Amino acid sequence: MFIETNRIGLRGIQEEDLKEIKDWSNKSEITELMVMGIRPDSGVLYCSWDFIEEEWKRYKESKKDIIFVIVLKVEKKIIGICGFYDINFMERFAELRIAIGYKQYLNNGYGTEIVKALLEYGFKKLNFHKVHLGVNSENIGANKCYVKSGFKYEGTIRDFHFRNGRYYNTNLYSILENEYNEEKK
């Protein structure tokens, strides 16, 4: 594992992980409050095999994204993906994203554990000054996770994305290097 906590490990995505990622990326109960997944009102799979293969190729070549699969250490089971996207090494910031692909692993503290591990890596190893993210305002568990991890609420973008036949607001959060260091004390 590249990054480890008590219960989870983060490692790079391998080609054999793609089928599992595709399978849970198309479960509406997992993606209903996310941007990814089945497109609204169409029934068309957003995460088709072609899409997954294109993303896999892009990730392998990307110098702006660092993506991990989330693995439960005891069970050795992949439960999601996470990482830093659109990294700007000159300005020292990145967007954090996380997706847990199975309902039974939500609301068990895994998200907070993963976010804290990513922040440690981002601030201590990658020398970030700021990490930011956006989350569906109705995703209560995710919003709580980010606040619990030290993120500060920056505002809401109204009607930011269209899913499930309607628009959703997106809450914006960020954490600065000095705020992270204060959280760690």
Backbone bond lengths (Angstrom), bond angles and torsions (degrees), N, CA, C in turn:
res aa  C-N    CA-C-N  psi(-1)  N-CA   C-N-CA  omega(-1)  CA-C   N-CA-C  phi
1 M - - - 1.449 - - 1.527 109.38 -
2 F 1.302 115.60 144.76 1.454 120.60 179.84 1.536 110.81 -81.71
3 I 1.334 116.29 -41.76 1.466 123.05 176.51 1.524 106.67 -129.56
4 E 1.341 116.44 136.59 1.465 119.72 179.67 1.516 111.43 -133.10
5 T 1.330 115.27 145.51 1.459 123.03 169.32 1.524 106.11 -123.53
6 N 1.308 116.87 -168.72 1.469 119.49 179.07 1.521 112.71 -59.65
7 R 1.352 116.59 -43.12 1.460 119.76 -171.70 1.517 115.08 -110.50
8 I 1.319 117.10 -20.33 1.471 118.91 -174.14 1.523 111.67 -128.54
9 G 1.331 114.01 159.36 1.450 121.61 172.11 1.513 108.31 -129.70
10 L 1.313 115.67 148.56 1.456 121.46 176.03 1.523 107.75 -117.53
11 R 1.324 116.16 129.61 1.454 121.20 177.63 1.513 108.56 -140.23
12 G 1.318 115.61 165.18 1.458 120.71 178.69 1.526 111.60 -62.83
13 I 1.318 115.80 152.55 1.460 121.51 177.48 1.512 108.90 -71.58
14 Q 1.332 115.77 135.51 1.454 121.90 175.65 1.526 108.52 -113.59
15 E 1.292 115.79 156.65 1.466 119.46 -175.88 1.534 112.24 -56.18
16 E 1.316 117.01 -35.89 1.474 119.37 -179.20 1.538 112.83 -70.02
17 D 1.334 118.16 -10.50 1.465 122.11 176.88 1.526 112.24 -81.57
18 L 1.322 117.69 -17.28 1.458 121.36 -169.30 1.520 113.61 -62.91
19 K 1.320 118.43 -39.07 1.465 120.35 -178.80 1.519 110.54 -62.36
20 E 1.315 117.38 -44.60 1.463 120.48 179.73 1.530 111.20 -64.21
21 I 1.325 116.82 -42.05 1.464 120.94 178.37 1.524 110.18 -61.09
22 K 1.338 116.63 -44.03 1.462 120.68 178.72 1.523 110.76 -62.16
23 D 1.335 117.60 -43.07 1.462 121.06 -176.81 1.526 111.48 -59.89
24 W 1.333 117.75 -51.13 1.468 116.25 -177.37 1.509 112.58 -80.06
25 S 1.336 118.46 -16.75 1.469 120.91 176.14 1.525 111.95 -69.47
26 N 1.316 117.06 -14.90 1.456 121.06 -179.86 1.522 113.07 -109.87
27 K 1.330 117.71 13.85 1.460 121.23 175.44 1.523 108.45 -91.72
28 S 1.333 116.09 115.73 1.464 119.51 -175.16 1.526 112.16 -61.84
29 E 1.328 118.71 -30.58 1.471 119.93 179.09 1.529 111.98 -68.03
30 I 1.315 117.32 -20.31 1.470 121.78 176.66 1.526 110.46 -91.44
31 T 1.318 117.15 -41.30 1.469 120.52 -171.22 1.525 114.26 -98.53
32 E 1.330 118.92 2.57 1.466 119.52 -172.55 1.528 113.97 -58.44
33 L 1.326 118.55 -27.90 1.460 120.96 179.22 1.531 112.19 -108.60
34 M 1.330 116.24 14.96 1.462 121.35 -179.99 1.525 109.36 -111.62
35 V 1.314 116.41 169.31 1.459 120.75 177.27 1.524 110.33 -79.45
36 M 1.350 117.90 -29.66 1.459 121.23 -177.26 1.527 110.91 -83.04
37 G 1.315 116.72 166.24 1.451 121.44 174.37 1.514 112.46 113.64
38 I 1.323 116.56 -158.53 1.460 122.01 -177.56 1.527 108.90 -65.08
39 R 1.314 116.14 131.22 1.458 120.44 179.52 1.527 109.47 -68.72
40 P 1.325 117.46 141.66 1.469 120.05 -177.20 1.527 112.07 -63.46
41 D 1.323 114.68 141.55 1.465 122.82 173.10 1.526 114.36 60.87
42 S 1.327 118.76 12.62 1.461 118.45 -177.51 1.521 112.80 -121.85
43 G 1.328 116.70 -27.80 1.447 119.91 -174.01 1.510 112.96 72.56
44 V 1.339 117.92 1.34 1.457 122.23 -179.57 1.522 108.88 -79.93
45 L 1.307 116.67 132.25 1.454 120.43 178.03 1.519 109.87 -70.92
46 Y 1.311 115.59 121.17 1.463 121.06 176.52 1.522 109.12 -70.22
47 C 1.311 115.83 -40.53 1.461 120.60 -178.52 1.521 109.40 -98.12
48 S 1.323 115.65 64.39 1.455 120.72 175.79 1.523 108.70 -70.91
49 W 1.313 116.31 168.95 1.461 119.81 178.83 1.522 110.67 -60.98
50 D 1.338 117.00 -40.25 1.468 120.28 178.09 1.522 110.69 -61.05
51 F 1.341 116.16 -42.55 1.466 120.22 179.53 1.534 110.03 -62.51
52 I 1.330 117.39 -45.77 1.467 121.47 -179.31 1.528 110.21 -61.17
53 E 1.330 116.75 -44.26 1.470 119.64 179.31 1.527 111.79 -64.32
54 E 1.336 117.46 -38.90 1.465 120.39 177.08 1.524 110.69 -64.09
55 E 1.341 116.39 -43.58 1.462 120.67 178.80 1.528 110.61 -64.05
56 W 1.318 116.93 -40.52 1.472 121.72 178.76 1.528 109.56 -59.15
57 K 1.326 116.89 -46.54 1.455 121.36 178.96 1.535 110.39 -62.43
58 R 1.332 116.22 -42.81 1.466 120.63 -179.82 1.526 110.77 -63.73
59 Y 1.337 117.95 -43.98 1.467 121.56 -179.31 1.522 111.25 -62.24
60 K 1.337 116.26 -41.48 1.464 119.80 -179.19 1.522 111.69 -62.88
61 E 1.331 116.62 -32.81 1.453 120.91 -177.01 1.528 113.25 -94.95
62 S 1.329 117.35 -11.78 1.461 121.22 -172.59 1.522 112.79 -70.52
63 K 1.314 114.47 138.25 1.460 121.02 172.38 1.525 109.67 -107.26
64 K 1.344 116.24 2.49 1.466 121.43 -177.34 1.519 113.29 -114.03
65 D 1.334 118.39 -3.62 1.464 122.00 -178.45 1.521 109.65 -128.72
66 I 1.326 115.99 139.08 1.467 121.90 172.62 1.528 105.44 -125.91
67 I 1.328 115.92 108.32 1.455 121.76 -172.03 1.529 110.20 -115.53
68 F 1.322 115.56 139.61 1.459 122.07 179.08 1.518 110.18 -126.09
69 V 1.333 116.29 153.52 1.455 119.98 162.99 1.524 106.46 -92.69
70 I 1.323 114.94 148.88 1.461 122.54 179.12 1.519 106.98 -98.49
71 V 1.326 116.51 123.68 1.459 121.33 -176.19 1.528 109.13 -121.34
72 L 1.338 116.63 128.93 1.463 119.73 170.86 1.519 107.30 -72.33
73 K 1.313 117.31 124.51 1.465 120.70 -172.52 1.521 112.66 -65.44
74 V 1.315 117.97 -46.01 1.465 120.13 -176.32 1.526 111.15 -67.99
75 E 1.335 116.43 -49.08 1.465 120.82 -177.33 1.524 113.18 -80.18
76 K 1.356 116.85 -15.77 1.463 121.92 -175.23 1.528 110.88 55.32
77 K 1.325 115.23 41.23 1.465 122.32 -177.21 1.522 109.64 -114.16
78 I 1.332 115.68 133.29 1.462 121.30 174.78 1.524 107.71 -75.87
79 I 1.344 116.31 127.78 1.466 119.21 179.58 1.529 113.01 -119.68
80 G 1.333 118.66 -0.94 1.452 118.87 179.01 1.508 112.48 171.71
81 I 1.325 114.56 -170.55 1.461 121.84 176.74 1.525 108.55 -132.88
82 C 1.323 115.62 157.39 1.458 120.71 178.85 1.521 108.14 -160.52
83 G 1.302 116.08 171.68 1.448 118.51 175.19 1.504 113.30 155.69
84 F 1.327 113.36 -169.46 1.457 122.47 178.34 1.526 108.23 -111.01
85 Y 1.321 115.33 133.58 1.457 122.11 -177.09 1.523 109.74 -122.64
86 D 1.320 115.16 153.52 1.472 121.54 178.00 1.526 111.29 50.34
87 I 1.319 115.68 47.80 1.470 120.55 -179.38 1.523 109.32 -66.68
88 N 1.319 115.13 133.83 1.455 121.77 174.33 1.530 106.12 -116.27
89 F 1.331 116.43 98.34 1.467 120.31 -176.10 1.528 112.08 -71.36
90 M 1.316 117.75 -26.37 1.468 120.47 178.51 1.536 109.94 -69.52
91 E 1.326 116.79 -47.84 1.466 121.23 -179.74 1.532 112.49 -86.78
92 R 1.337 116.60 -10.51 1.472 124.22 175.35 1.530 113.44 66.28
93 F 1.343 116.33 50.38 1.460 119.27 175.09 1.520 110.81 -144.20
94 A 1.337 115.03 163.72 1.463 121.49 178.75 1.521 108.99 -157.82
95 E 1.333 114.63 163.13 1.462 121.61 174.11 1.526 108.44 -96.90
96 L 1.321 117.23 131.41 1.462 122.23 176.78 1.521 108.33 -94.97
97 R 1.323 115.92 135.33 1.471 121.44 174.87 1.525 108.37 -134.15
98 I 1.325 114.79 146.33 1.457 120.84 176.52 1.519 108.18 -147.04
99 A 1.318 116.05 141.45 1.463 121.90 175.42 1.521 108.08 -141.66
100 I 1.314 115.97 119.43 1.462 121.45 174.32 1.523 106.43 -97.86
101 G 1.324 116.01 125.47 1.456 121.65 -167.79 1.519 117.16 -91.14
102 Y 1.309 118.30 2.42 1.462 120.48 -177.81 1.523 109.48 -136.03
103 K 1.328 115.46 129.05 1.461 120.80 -176.03 1.526 113.09 -57.65
104 Q 1.329 117.97 -35.62 1.472 120.14 -176.67 1.528 112.70 -66.95
105 Y 1.327 118.10 -14.12 1.466 120.64 179.48 1.526 112.85 -101.18
106 L 1.337 116.55 2.49 1.454 120.70 175.35 1.533 109.60 -83.32
107 N 1.319 116.43 151.07 1.472 123.20 176.79 1.527 113.08 60.86
108 N 1.326 116.30 32.71 1.465 122.20 175.35 1.524 111.99 -119.96
109 G 1.331 116.65 11.45 1.458 120.82 179.61 1.517 114.76 85.62
110 Y 1.325 117.57 -2.06 1.467 119.69 179.19 1.527 111.07 -63.20
111 G 1.323 116.98 -42.90 1.456 120.43 -178.62 1.520 112.24 -57.50
112 T 1.329 116.51 -47.64 1.465 120.73 179.62 1.521 110.51 -63.31
113 E 1.319 117.13 -41.36 1.469 121.69 178.47 1.530 111.07 -60.99
114 I 1.324 115.91 -42.75 1.464 121.54 -179.56 1.526 110.38 -67.67
115 V 1.329 116.77 -46.35 1.463 120.89 -178.70 1.521 110.25 -61.18
116 K 1.320 117.60 -43.96 1.465 120.44 179.80 1.531 111.32 -64.04
117 A 1.322 117.21 -37.75 1.470 120.56 177.43 1.532 110.57 -66.23
118 L 1.329 116.83 -41.41 1.460 120.14 177.73 1.525 111.59 -64.57
119 L 1.331 116.78 -41.20 1.459 119.83 179.75 1.526 111.27 -63.33
120 E 1.324 116.17 -41.63 1.471 119.47 177.21 1.531 110.17 -58.66
121 Y 1.318 116.67 -46.80 1.462 121.56 178.70 1.535 110.46 -62.73
122 G 1.321 116.10 -45.87 1.458 120.29 -177.47 1.522 113.62 -64.02
123 F 1.328 116.79 -44.95 1.461 119.32 -176.79 1.527 112.72 -82.87
124 K 1.323 117.79 -37.02 1.470 120.20 -175.53 1.527 113.67 -88.01
125 K 1.322 117.84 -35.34 1.475 120.13 -176.28 1.532 113.17 -101.39
126 L 1.329 116.42 -38.77 1.464 119.83 -176.84 1.525 112.51 -94.70
127 N 1.325 116.93 -5.75 1.464 122.40 175.11 1.530 112.78 63.37
128 F 1.345 117.45 37.85 1.452 120.78 177.16 1.529 110.42 -69.78
129 H 1.311 114.59 150.95 1.463 121.75 170.82 1.531 109.69 -98.82
130 K 1.347 116.38 -32.18 1.462 121.00 -176.24 1.521 110.05 -145.81
131 V 1.328 115.31 141.32 1.464 122.32 171.55 1.525 105.92 -124.58
132 H 1.322 116.43 132.31 1.467 120.36 -177.88 1.522 110.08 -129.86
133 L 1.327 115.98 166.88 1.456 121.15 178.15 1.516 110.25 -163.76
134 G 1.321 115.22 165.19 1.457 123.21 172.27 1.512 108.28 -127.65
135 V 1.333 116.47 143.24 1.463 120.75 -178.60 1.520 109.38 -143.90
136 N 1.319 116.09 143.06 1.462 121.14 176.97 1.522 108.73 -53.30
137 S 1.321 116.94 128.96 1.470 120.48 -176.98 1.528 112.41 -62.91
138 E 1.334 117.88 -21.32 1.464 120.89 -179.66 1.531 112.90 -89.90
139 N 1.312 117.41 -3.71 1.461 120.97 177.57 1.529 107.81 -85.65
140 I 1.328 115.19 81.79 1.465 122.61 -172.19 1.527 111.58 -58.98
141 G 1.327 117.33 -45.77 1.466 120.99 -179.08 1.516 112.50 -59.68
142 A 1.330 117.27 -44.20 1.467 121.00 -179.65 1.525 110.71 -66.91
143 N 1.329 117.32 -42.91 1.464 120.23 178.49 1.527 110.70 -59.30
144 K 1.321 117.30 -43.94 1.478 121.18 178.09 1.526 110.98 -63.19
145 C 1.317 116.57 -41.41 1.466 122.01 -179.69 1.522 110.84 -57.94
146 Y 1.319 116.79 -46.16 1.462 119.90 -176.70 1.521 112.06 -68.40
147 V 1.329 117.03 -40.46 1.470 120.11 177.10 1.525 109.88 -64.36
148 K 1.328 116.42 -43.72 1.469 121.64 178.78 1.533 111.39 -61.48
149 S 1.316 116.88 -29.17 1.468 122.11 -179.52 1.526 112.73 -85.71
150 G 1.335 117.69 0.23 1.457 121.10 175.37 1.513 115.87 104.28
151 F 1.326 118.23 -1.34 1.458 120.63 178.74 1.524 110.61 -68.34
152 K 1.325 115.42 147.90 1.460 122.73 177.00 1.525 108.71 -106.31
153 Y 1.328 114.77 136.41 1.463 121.14 177.62 1.526 108.96 -70.53
154 E 1.333 116.52 129.54 1.464 121.09 -179.56 1.516 113.47 -107.46
155 G 1.319 117.65 -21.87 1.459 120.13 -179.77 1.518 111.05 151.93
156 T 1.322 115.04 -178.15 1.459 121.74 -178.37 1.522 109.61 -127.26
157 I 1.322 115.48 133.83 1.463 120.93 171.57 1.531 105.96 -96.91
158 R 1.305 115.93 117.81 1.463 120.19 -176.87 1.526 111.44 -76.08
159 D 1.345 115.49 143.68 1.469 122.27 177.46 1.520 112.41 46.00
160 F 1.318 116.43 50.52 1.461 121.09 -172.60 1.519 114.06 -81.24
161 H 1.336 117.68 -35.69 1.461 117.34 176.74 1.520 111.34 -140.23
162 F 1.326 114.12 151.42 1.455 122.71 -174.76 1.520 109.35 -104.27
163 R 1.303 117.12 121.07 1.474 124.11 177.91 1.515 108.03 -146.46
164 N 1.301 117.00 154.46 1.458 122.11 170.39 1.535 112.46 53.89
165 G 1.325 116.51 32.56 1.460 120.90 177.42 1.517 115.18 78.26
166 R 1.350 118.00 12.96 1.471 119.51 179.07 1.526 110.48 -155.91
167 Y 1.320 115.43 170.74 1.459 121.28 178.48 1.518 111.33 -92.36
168 Y 1.342 115.20 149.36 1.465 122.50 176.88 1.523 109.60 -124.16
169 N 1.322 115.66 147.65 1.457 121.58 172.32 1.523 109.11 -81.90
170 T 1.325 116.24 153.21 1.465 122.11 176.55 1.516 108.91 -119.87
171 N 1.336 116.09 126.73 1.459 121.83 174.56 1.524 108.47 -87.75
172 L 1.326 115.87 136.29 1.460 121.93 178.29 1.523 109.40 -104.94
173 Y 1.334 115.47 135.94 1.461 122.57 178.94 1.524 108.78 -133.47
174 S 1.328 115.78 155.74 1.464 120.07 171.16 1.524 108.44 -153.23
175 I 1.314 114.26 162.58 1.457 121.79 173.21 1.527 106.96 -138.83
176 L 1.325 115.10 133.79 1.459 121.32 178.77 1.520 109.99 -96.06
177 E 1.310 115.77 159.89 1.463 122.05 -178.56 1.528 112.00 -53.81
178 N 1.338 118.42 -46.68 1.473 120.69 -179.82 1.528 111.58 -66.09
179 E 1.324 118.02 -34.15 1.472 121.18 177.16 1.523 110.37 -67.69
180 Y 1.331 115.70 -40.51 1.465 120.38 176.40 1.529 110.33 -60.97
181 N 1.332 117.22 -46.70 1.459 120.98 -179.71 1.534 111.70 -62.22
182 E 1.321 117.05 -36.68 1.477 120.41 176.26 1.528 110.62 -66.56
183 E 1.333 116.92 -41.26 1.481 122.13 178.14 1.520 111.13 -59.34
184 K 1.333 115.75 -38.44 1.470 120.75 -176.49 1.518 112.88 -69.92
185 K 1.339 117.94 -23.84 1.486 121.08 -177.33 1.510 111.73 -69.78
